[in-house]
């Protein structure tokens, strides 16, 4: 499984404990990396937490995720990453 390339051992073990192994193996690495890079480009400092708690976002179409994040940025203001970091439930708006 490729997730160990993107999270540290602590988060990797939590992911393994929280998600079904077949589900984890079904994830598309290319799509995952595309969405990972979107979060990285917006300077999300808690990507590991997003992976752990919102892994299904990484299954979505990258354009949908990008457009949703742009809407959140418009709604929350320029410090939207900080606001999301303190209230990760705001990520539900991506769906």
Order of alpha helices (4+ residues) and beta strands (2+ residues): alpha-alpha-alpha-alpha-alpha-alpha
